[in-house]
Amino acid sequence: MQPAKKIKPGKKVKLSHYDPEPDTGLSKEEAAERMKELSQEVGDLQESLYAAGQNSVLIVLQGMDTSGKDGTIRNVMSEVNPQGCRIESFKVPTEQELAHDFLWRVHRVVPPRGMITIFNRSHYEDVLVVRVHELAPEEVWQKRYEQINHFEKLLADNNTIIMKFYLHISRDEQEERLLEREQEAEKAWKLSVGDWEEREYWNDYMRAYEEALSRCSTDYAPWYIIPANKKWYRNLAVAEVIAQSLRPYRKRWEGSLSKLAAEKLAELEAMRNAK
């Protein structure tokens, strides 16, 4: 299986160089079996994360309309305890949010220790849609890349594990998915005139994503490009990255939990001996 593409810090990204539909080397059935294993592993890792309370996890999902942000969450997090995971979405800012700096509404909902928070769209909208639709002057949004890097460094320095995923679909695949929604009654609620209107800005969005991926992939908050034309591959690639990113922490979390368990058992024994 071709892995997700991790963007090296400082690398200039050209999205046309990344295939949204790669040769996977896996059958759909093999991928389903691997996905089952990974989902369980992510669930087990989340349990240790929650119990140890030493780190938090921030997962950022970005992509064009229909790229599958909701589907990724639903499939990759299928074995995660809902008590330890929260989803945050970022729509058009409210008047109150606009009265603050652009990161104010984001910082309020970052994960506390022990929790996973998934951003379904994120603070990157302020260098994407804001840029494409000229909602702020260039001199304003140009400064935001470095401000985002500083913000993410602050989170990382406070024990937040950050993973950012760009779900990469082709323009043709997006059109197919939008047309499918029109044909399927159970998906018609997803229809939006805005989705079709935004397609007119496809090239502008690609340039905006390329700059965001190029300028904001760091060692402490890396970007991954996920080929997303195949939904099952997309889910598997994201699950692989999450599991690989959390595995190095398992030993420390479990060591902390073993120590805590010994303390609890000692307290219980002391209570019984005191009777």
Buried (B, 14 or more C-beta within 10 A) or exposed (E): BEEBBBBEBEEEBEBEEBBBBBEBEBEEEEBEEBBEEBBEBBBBBBBBBBBBBBBBBBBBBBBBBBBBBEBBBEBBBBBBEEEBBEBBEBEEBEEEBEEEEBBEBBEEBBBEBBBBBBBBBBBBBBBBBBBBEEBBEEEEBBEBBEBBBEBBBBBBEEEBBBBBBBBBBBEEBBEEBBEEBEEEEEEEEBEEEEBEEBBEBEEBBBBBBBBBBBBBBBEBBBBBBBBBBBBBBBBBBBBBBBBBBBEEBBEEBEEBBEEEEEEEEEEEEEEEEEE
